[in-house]
Every structure is written in structure tokens, then in C-alpha cells.
Amino acid sequence: MPPIDDITAFASAQPVLTAIAGVFALLVLVAAYFVARAVQRAAVRFYHRHIAPRPAEDILTIVAASIATGVSAQGMWRFSGDVLGFDGPLRLLLFAFIEVAVITSAVRARRNMRENFSAGIDGVAVWALTGLTAVLSSMDARSVAEAVFRLAAPLVAAWLWERGMAIERHRITGRARINWRITPERALVRIGLAEVSDRTASEVDAHRRLTRVALAAKRARALRAAGASERKMRSALTKLDRAMDRAVEHTGLAADPARQEALLSQIGALYNTSALIDLTPPVPWSPEAEEPQSRARAAVAAGPAGMPGARSAIDDDDDEFQVLDVPPPVVDTAQRAALMRAAREYWDKQIERRFVPRAADIAHETGVSLASAREYRALWKLEPKAHALLEAAFHEHGIVDTGTFPAIETEQVLTVNGSSPAR
């Protein structure tokens, strides 16, 4: 007999029970509808709050690390049953305690990184606990291949976590964790196949030819001063003449004032090497070097009308007033990271314009404190592009970077603070 006939017969024999069952089924359907809608809304809210803002690589990292952690937990399930003899609820409660400890340490390490820019001891604990669970789960393997697989799964999860931490650290601080001393770029520069700066091939060739001329001139001068024989002098002058001919032919030395000035600068530096012996550079930690600055600060701190408490000073070679001894405002980690990113973006944009901004410019344009701007500038000015601009200002005009003299290149003329050297 078909089921529909049974239902019809039951409904005819028990109409009251059928009505109650129908009402109960309707209530269950309504409740299931509301539960499904609530679950859908929660899933959509979770997606827009936690998944949509993240890049695709972060989502894939979390998924892959979760799968690897599940594989590790399955190995610990077998280990707790076969080796430790756990069974029933005890096995269910205790088999994954190392995986829970790994996740806890990973969360703590991420919080430490966001607050202190370092994973700290919790980052070490993640790797130590991951290695422990890998070894324990592989000890109950039935074959070598299974043992290798169970060893690899937790290490893959730890590696994905480490890479996610490194990407987030770089996103927050704007810099990498370490700078390797041996990299492909450095190796290519070392053997002469790559350049440190962004000079073109013609600029590199011109610089090398001018350097050969300067070195040949220095050698000929040294031989003449030492009273060398006529044969050595003739050979040195021949090399100098040959280097000069090639420089004129390939660099446009005869008609290019910039190349002529560069050659004269190299010759002047090479001819006066012995003058370095007689230099007496100031000692930066000498008390005598600090006295004029302390007296100037004390005089300015008294104020223009002799009022005590006016805590301001004027930078050397600049007319900007800057407040001293004022603590920076207290900001949270997210705001500090945002200010750091804004300062870095402003710095990169100005460097692309061949302008090295001052600390006061960074503080004024991005809103960071002056002390933080000085700290950032002291680190960023050592980068190749900024260092090349500062070196150009020093070699061409003798300008030493003190944090108050930005170098600008506009219409092929290097200017300082907006004024050309001819002014």
C-alpha cells in the first residue's frame, strides 16, 4: 500500500492528532525559517566584517593552516588512543590540547606584533609546540610516507602563520623584519653586473671613463713629483692622453659643463688625499661641542622678553620655531600605524620628485610628532635614492645634510630650500 494511503487512513481515523501534527510541523518550519535567516545574516555580517577587508592571500593562508592543523589533530587523536590508551570522553577532551596551545600562542604572538612590532616569546612557542605535535603524531604512523606527511602538516601550518605575520608586520611598520646580507641583488652588484642606483648605462659608462682620466692624471702627477724616468713619464702621459681621448669621444666632455665639473671634482679629491691627514674633525660627544648649543637653547628658552618658561628654539640655518621638551600625544596602535604609513607615502612621493623633505615637512604634512618625524627621516635618508640626492648636494655644492636642508632638482639645477646656488 502506498505511503499516501497510510497517511490518508491515519488522518481519517485520527483527525485530532493529524491537526496537532500539522500545527507542530508548521511551527517547526517557521522556526527553521527564522533560524536559517539568522544564520544567513550572521554569515553575511561575518563575511563583510572579517573576510571582505582581507586580501585573498590572507584568506587562503587561514584555510590552508586550518586544514594542516586538522591533519595534525587527527594524528594526535590516533596517538592518544593507540599510545596513551585514552578512550571515550577522556580521549575527546584531551587529544588536541597541543593544537589548542598552538592556536593560543599564535593569537598572542599576533597581538604582541601589533602592539610591539615583534612576536616575542609566543612566536617561539608556536614553532616549538608545532614541532612537538608533528613529532608525536608521526610516532604512531604505520609507514614512512605517513610519518613524513604527519611531520610536514604542522610545519606547513606554522610556515603559513609566519608568512602571514611577516606580511602584516611589513604592512604596519612599512619595513621588512631583517635585511639579508647576501641577496641576488647584492651579489650582482658585487660582481659588477648590476648598479646600486638607478643610473642608465650611458651615465655609468661616462662616470667610469671620467674616473679613468682622473686616476691616470693622478698617476702621472705622482710620477713627476717622484722624479720618475722619462720612459715611465712617457707611458703615464700616453695612458692619460688615451683615457682623455676616449672620454671626449664617448662622454661629450668637451661640450658638457656637468661632465667637466664632475671630472674636476674627482681630480680635486684625488690630488688632495694627503690633506685628510691634517683634518681635525669635531668629536660629537665632546662637552665643548655641546656648550654653544646649550647656551643658545637657554637664551631662546628665556623668550624674547626674558620670560621664563618659553620653551622654544630655532634650528641652525632655518627660521622655523620648534617646540622642545614637549611629549608627543598619546595615540593607539592603529592610529600610530596609520600615521607611519602616511609619513612613508609622503616621503616616497617627495623622493620620486627628487626632493628630500625635512623632519618639519614630514610632521607638518602628515601629522606625526616632530620627534617621530626625525626618527623616520634618520632611517629613510639612508636608502639608496635619498642617499644619492644628499650625496649629489654634498659633492656638487658642499651641502651637508643636517635635517634642515632638503635637496631639490628642478630643471636640471640642484637647489637647496628652493634657491639656486647662483642666488
C-alpha positions as CSV (number, residue, x, y, z in Angstrom):
1,M,0.0,0.0,0.0
2,P,1.5,3.4,-0.9
3,P,2.5,5.7,1.9
4,I,0.0,8.4,0.9
5,D,-2.8,5.9,1.6
6,D,-1.4,5.2,5.1
7,I,-1.4,9.0,5.8
8,T,-4.9,9.3,4.4
9,A,-6.2,6.4,6.5
10,F,-4.5,7.8,9.7
11,A,-5.9,11.3,9.1
12,S,-9.4,9.8,8.7
13,A,-9.1,7.6,11.8
14,Q,-7.3,10.3,14.0
15,P,-8.3,13.8,12.8
16,V,-7.3,15.5,16.1
17,L,-3.8,14.0,16.2
18,T,-3.4,14.9,12.5
19,A,-4.4,18.5,13.2
20,I,-1.9,18.7,16.1
21,A,0.8,17.1,14.0
22,G,0.1,19.6,11.2
23,V,0.3,22.6,13.5
24,F,3.5,21.3,15.1
25,A,5.1,20.7,11.7
26,L,4.1,24.3,10.7
27,L,5.7,25.7,13.8
28,V,8.9,23.7,13.1
29,L,9.0,25.0,9.6
30,V,8.6,28.6,10.8
31,A,11.3,28.2,13.4
32,A,13.6,26.6,10.9
33,Y,13.0,29.6,8.5
34,F,13.9,32.1,11.2
35,V,16.9,30.2,12.3
36,A,18.1,29.9,8.7
37,R,17.6,33.6,8.1
38,A,19.5,34.4,11.3
39,V,22.3,32.1,10.3
40,Q,22.4,33.7,6.8
41,R,22.5,37.3,8.3
42,A,25.3,36.3,10.7
43,A,27.3,34.7,7.9
44,V,26.9,37.8,5.7
45,R,27.9,40.1,8.7
46,F,30.9,37.9,9.4
47,Y,31.9,38.0,5.8
48,H,31.7,41.8,5.4
49,R,33.4,42.3,8.8
50,H,36.2,39.7,8.8
51,I,36.6,38.3,5.3
52,A,35.9,41.0,2.8
53,P,38.5,43.5,4.1
54,R,41.3,40.9,4.0
55,P,43.2,40.2,0.8
56,A,42.8,36.8,-0.9
57,E,46.2,35.5,0.2
58,D,45.3,36.0,3.9
59,I,42.0,34.0,3.4
60,L,43.9,31.2,1.6
61,T,46.5,31.2,4.4
62,I,43.9,30.8,7.1
63,V,42.1,28.0,5.1
64,A,45.4,26.1,4.4
65,A,46.6,26.5,8.0
66,S,43.2,25.2,9.3
67,I,43.4,22.1,7.1
68,A,47.0,21.4,8.2
69,T,46.0,21.9,11.9
70,G,43.1,19.4,11.3
71,V,45.5,16.8,9.9
72,S,47.8,17.3,13.0
73,A,44.8,17.0,15.3
74,Q,43.7,13.7,13.6
75,G,47.2,12.3,14.2
76,M,47.0,13.3,17.8
77,W,43.6,11.6,18.0
78,R,45.2,8.3,16.9
79,F,48.2,8.9,19.2
80,S,46.1,9.5,22.3
81,G,44.1,6.3,21.6
82,D,46.9,3.9,20.4
83,V,49.8,5.1,22.6
84,L,48.2,6.7,25.6
85,G,45.2,4.4,25.8
86,F,42.6,7.2,26.1
87,D,39.0,6.2,25.2
88,G,35.6,7.8,25.2
89,P,35.0,11.3,26.6
90,L,38.6,11.4,28.0
91,R,40.0,10.9,24.6
92,L,37.7,13.5,23.1
93,L,38.6,16.1,25.7
94,L,42.4,15.7,25.8
95,F,43.6,14.7,22.3
96,A,44.0,18.2,20.8
97,F,45.5,20.1,23.8
98,I,48.7,20.9,21.9
99,E,46.8,22.2,18.9
100,V,44.8,24.5,21.2
101,A,48.1,25.7,22.7
102,V,49.5,26.4,19.3
103,I,46.4,28.5,18.3
104,T,46.6,30.3,21.7
105,S,50.2,31.2,21.2
106,A,49.6,32.3,17.6
107,V,46.9,34.7,18.7
108,R,49.1,36.1,21.5
109,A,52.0,36.5,19.1
110,R,49.8,38.4,16.6
111,R,48.7,40.7,19.4
112,N,52.3,41.3,20.5
113,M,53.3,42.0,17.0
114,R,50.5,44.6,16.5
115,E,51.4,46.3,19.8
116,N,55.2,45.9,20.0
117,F,56.0,45.0,16.3
118,S,57.5,41.7,17.5
119,A,56.0,38.3,18.1
120,G,58.2,37.8,21.2
121,I,58.3,34.5,23.1
122,D,54.9,33.5,21.9
123,G,56.2,33.3,18.3
124,V,58.9,30.9,19.5
125,A,56.3,28.9,21.4
126,V,54.3,28.5,18.1
127,W,57.2,26.8,16.4
128,A,58.2,24.7,19.5
129,L,54.7,23.4,20.0
130,T,54.2,22.8,16.3
131,G,57.4,20.7,16.2
132,L,56.2,18.8,19.3
133,T,52.8,17.9,17.8
134,A,54.5,16.9,14.5
135,V,56.9,14.5,16.2
136,L,54.2,13.0,18.4
137,S,51.7,12.4,15.6
138,S,54.3,10.9,13.3
139,M,55.4,8.4,16.0
140,D,52.1,6.5,15.6
141,A,52.5,6.3,11.8
142,R,52.1,2.9,10.0
143,S,54.7,3.7,7.2
144,V,57.5,6.1,6.4
145,A,55.3,8.0,4.0
146,E,52.7,8.6,6.6
147,A,55.3,9.7,9.1
148,V,56.7,12.3,6.7
149,F,53.2,13.5,5.9
150,R,52.3,13.9,9.6
151,L,55.6,15.7,10.2
152,A,55.0,18.1,7.3
153,A,51.4,19.1,8.0
154,P,52.0,21.1,11.3
155,L,55.2,22.7,9.9
156,V,53.2,23.9,6.8
157,A,50.6,25.4,9.2
158,A,53.4,27.2,11.2
159,W,55.1,28.4,8.0
160,L,51.8,29.9,6.7
161,W,51.3,31.6,10.0
162,E,54.8,33.0,10.0
163,R,54.4,34.4,6.4
164,G,51.1,36.0,7.4
165,M,52.8,37.6,10.4
166,A,55.6,38.9,8.2
167,I,53.2,40.4,5.6
168,E,51.2,42.1,8.4
169,R,54.3,43.4,10.1
170,H,55.5,44.9,6.8
171,R,52.1,46.4,6.3
172,I,52.0,48.1,9.7
173,T,55.7,49.2,10.0
174,G,56.5,49.8,6.4
175,R,59.7,47.9,6.5
176,A,60.8,44.3,6.5
177,R,61.9,42.3,9.5
178,I,65.5,41.9,8.5
179,N,67.8,42.8,5.7
180,W,69.8,39.9,4.4
181,R,73.5,40.5,3.8
182,I,73.6,38.0,0.9
183,T,70.9,38.6,-1.7
184,P,70.8,38.2,-5.5
185,E,70.8,41.9,-5.9
186,R,73.9,42.4,-3.7
187,A,75.7,39.5,-5.4
188,L,75.1,41.0,-8.9
189,V,76.3,44.4,-7.7
190,R,79.4,42.8,-6.1
191,I,80.5,41.1,-9.4
192,G,79.7,44.2,-11.4
193,L,76.6,43.1,-13.3
194,A,74.2,45.5,-11.6
195,E,74.2,49.1,-10.3
196,V,73.2,50.3,-6.8
197,S,71.5,53.4,-8.1
198,D,69.0,53.9,-11.0
199,R,71.6,55.3,-13.4
200,T,71.3,54.5,-17.1
201,A,74.0,52.6,-18.9
202,S,75.3,55.8,-20.6
203,E,75.7,57.5,-17.2
204,V,77.6,54.6,-15.7
205,D,79.9,54.4,-18.8
206,A,80.6,58.2,-18.6
207,H,81.3,58.0,-14.9
208,R,83.8,55.2,-15.4
209,R,85.6,56.9,-18.3
210,L,85.9,60.1,-16.3
211,T,87.3,58.2,-13.3
212,R,89.9,56.6,-15.6
213,V,91.0,60.1,-16.7
214,A,91.2,61.3,-13.1
215,L,93.2,58.2,-12.0
216,A,95.6,58.5,-15.0
217,A,96.2,62.2,-14.2
218,K,96.9,61.3,-10.5
219,R,99.4,58.6,-11.5
220,A,101.2,61.0,-14.0
221,R,101.4,63.7,-11.3
222,A,102.7,61.3,-8.7
223,L,105.5,60.0,-11.1
224,R,106.5,63.6,-12.0
225,A,106.7,64.6,-8.3
226,A,108.8,61.5,-7.6
227,G,111.2,62.2,-10.4
228,A,110.4,59.2,-12.4
229,S,112.4,58.3,-15.5
230,E,111.5,59.6,-18.9
231,R,110.2,56.2,-20.1
232,K,107.7,55.9,-17.1
233,M,106.6,59.5,-17.6
234,R,106.0,58.9,-21.4
235,S,104.0,55.8,-20.6
236,A,101.9,57.6,-18.0
237,L,101.2,60.5,-20.3
238,T,100.3,58.2,-23.1
239,K,97.7,56.4,-20.9
240,L,96.4,59.8,-19.7
241,D,96.1,61.0,-23.3
242,R,94.3,57.8,-24.4
243,A,91.9,58.0,-21.5
244,M,91.2,61.6,-22.2
245,D,90.5,60.9,-25.9
246,R,88.0,58.2,-25.1
247,A,86.3,60.4,-22.5
248,V,85.9,63.2,-25.0
249,E,84.7,60.8,-27.7
250,H,82.1,58.9,-25.6
251,T,81.0,61.3,-22.8
252,G,80.8,64.7,-24.6
253,L,83.3,66.1,-22.1
254,A,84.3,69.0,-24.4
255,A,80.8,70.4,-24.5
256,D,79.1,69.2,-21.3
257,P,79.7,71.6,-18.3
258,A,78.3,69.0,-15.9
259,R,80.8,66.3,-17.0
260,Q,83.6,68.9,-16.9
261,E,82.7,69.8,-13.3
262,A,82.4,66.1,-12.3
263,L,85.9,65.5,-13.8
264,L,87.4,68.5,-11.9
265,S,85.7,67.3,-8.7
266,Q,87.3,63.8,-9.0
267,I,90.7,65.3,-9.8
268,G,90.5,67.7,-6.9
269,A,89.6,64.9,-4.5
270,L,92.4,62.6,-5.8
271,Y,95.0,65.3,-5.7
272,N,94.3,66.3,-2.1
273,T,94.2,62.9,-0.5
274,S,97.1,63.8,1.8
275,A,95.0,66.7,3.2
276,L,92.9,64.2,5.1
277,I,95.8,63.6,7.4
278,D,95.7,67.2,8.7
279,L,91.9,67.2,9.3
280,T,90.7,67.7,12.8
281,P,87.0,66.7,12.8
282,P,84.9,67.6,15.8
283,V,84.2,65.0,18.4
284,P,80.5,64.5,18.6
285,W,80.5,63.6,22.3
286,S,82.8,66.4,23.3
287,P,81.4,68.7,26.0
288,E,82.8,71.7,24.2
289,A,80.7,70.9,21.2
290,E,77.5,70.9,23.3
291,E,78.1,74.2,25.1
292,P,77.2,76.6,22.3
293,Q,74.0,74.7,21.6
294,S,73.0,74.5,25.3
295,R,73.7,78.3,25.6
296,A,71.6,79.0,22.6
297,R,68.7,76.9,23.9
298,A,68.9,78.6,27.3
299,A,68.9,82.1,25.7
300,V,65.9,81.2,23.5
301,A,64.1,79.5,26.4
302,A,64.1,82.8,28.2
303,G,61.9,84.2,25.5
304,P,62.1,87.5,23.6
305,A,61.1,89.5,26.6
306,G,63.1,87.5,29.1
307,M,60.0,85.5,30.2
308,P,61.0,82.1,31.7
309,G,59.1,79.1,30.5
310,A,59.0,79.9,26.9
311,R,60.3,76.5,25.7
312,S,61.1,77.2,22.0
313,A,64.3,77.2,20.0
314,I,65.4,78.0,16.4
315,D,67.2,75.4,14.2
316,D,70.5,76.3,12.8
317,D,70.2,77.7,9.2
318,D,66.5,77.8,9.5
319,D,63.9,80.2,10.7
320,E,61.3,77.7,11.9
321,F,60.4,77.7,15.6
322,Q,60.2,74.2,17.0
323,V,58.9,73.3,20.5
324,L,61.3,71.5,22.8
325,D,60.7,69.0,25.5
326,V,57.0,68.6,24.5
327,P,56.0,65.0,24.8
328,P,54.2,63.6,21.7
329,P,50.5,63.0,22.0
330,V,49.4,59.5,23.1
331,V,47.8,57.6,20.3
332,D,46.7,54.0,20.0
333,T,48.4,51.4,17.9
334,A,46.2,51.6,14.8
335,Q,46.5,55.4,14.7
336,R,50.2,55.3,15.1
337,A,50.5,52.7,12.3
338,A,48.3,54.9,10.0
339,L,50.5,58.0,10.7
340,M,53.6,55.9,10.0
341,R,52.1,54.8,6.7
342,A,51.1,58.3,5.8
343,A,54.6,59.6,6.6
344,R,56.1,56.8,4.4
345,E,53.8,57.6,1.5
346,Y,54.7,61.3,1.7
347,W,58.4,60.5,1.9
348,D,58.3,58.2,-1.2
349,K,56.3,60.7,-3.2
350,Q,58.8,63.5,-2.4
351,I,61.8,61.3,-3.2
352,E,60.3,60.5,-6.6
353,R,60.2,64.2,-7.2
354,R,63.9,64.3,-6.3
355,F,63.1,66.2,-3.1
356,V,64.5,65.2,0.3
357,P,61.9,66.5,2.9
358,R,62.9,67.8,6.3
359,A,61.6,66.4,9.5
360,A,59.5,69.5,9.9
361,D,58.0,68.9,6.5
362,I,57.0,65.3,7.4
363,A,55.5,66.4,10.7
364,H,53.6,69.3,9.1
365,E,52.2,67.3,6.1
366,T,51.3,64.0,7.9
367,G,50.5,65.0,11.5
368,V,53.2,62.9,13.1
369,S,55.1,64.3,16.0
370,L,58.4,66.1,15.3
371,A,60.4,63.5,17.3
372,S,58.9,60.6,15.3
373,A,59.5,62.5,12.0
374,R,63.1,63.0,12.9
375,E,63.5,59.3,13.7
376,Y,61.8,58.2,10.5
377,R,63.9,60.6,8.4
378,A,67.2,59.4,10.0
379,L,66.3,55.8,8.9
380,W,64.8,56.6,5.5
381,K,67.6,59.0,4.3
382,L,70.0,56.0,4.3
383,E,68.0,54.4,1.5
384,P,69.7,54.5,-2.0
385,K,67.5,57.1,-3.7
386,A,67.6,59.6,-0.8
387,H,71.3,59.0,-0.2
388,A,72.0,59.7,-3.8
389,L,70.3,63.0,-3.7
390,L,72.1,64.0,-0.5
391,E,75.4,62.9,-1.9
392,A,74.8,65.0,-5.1
393,A,74.1,68.0,-3.0
394,F,77.3,67.4,-1.0
395,H,79.6,66.7,-3.9
396,E,78.3,69.5,-6.2
397,H,77.7,72.3,-3.7
398,G,79.3,71.1,-0.4
399,I,75.9,71.0,1.4
400,V,76.0,68.7,4.4
401,D,72.6,67.2,5.4
402,T,71.5,68.4,8.9
403,G,67.9,67.7,8.6
404,T,67.0,71.3,7.6
405,F,68.4,71.4,4.0
406,P,66.3,69.4,1.5
407,A,67.8,68.8,-1.9
408,I,65.6,69.6,-4.9
409,E,66.3,69.0,-8.5
410,T,64.2,71.2,-10.8
411,E,65.0,71.8,-14.5
412,Q,68.4,70.1,-14.2
413,V,69.5,72.6,-11.5
414,L,70.1,71.3,-7.9
415,T,68.7,73.8,-5.5
416,V,68.6,74.0,-1.7
417,N,65.5,75.2,0.1
418,G,64.1,76.5,-3.1
419,S,67.0,78.7,-4.0
420,S,69.6,78.0,-6.7
421,P,73.3,78.2,-5.9
422,A,73.7,81.2,-8.2
423,R,71.5,83.3,-6.0
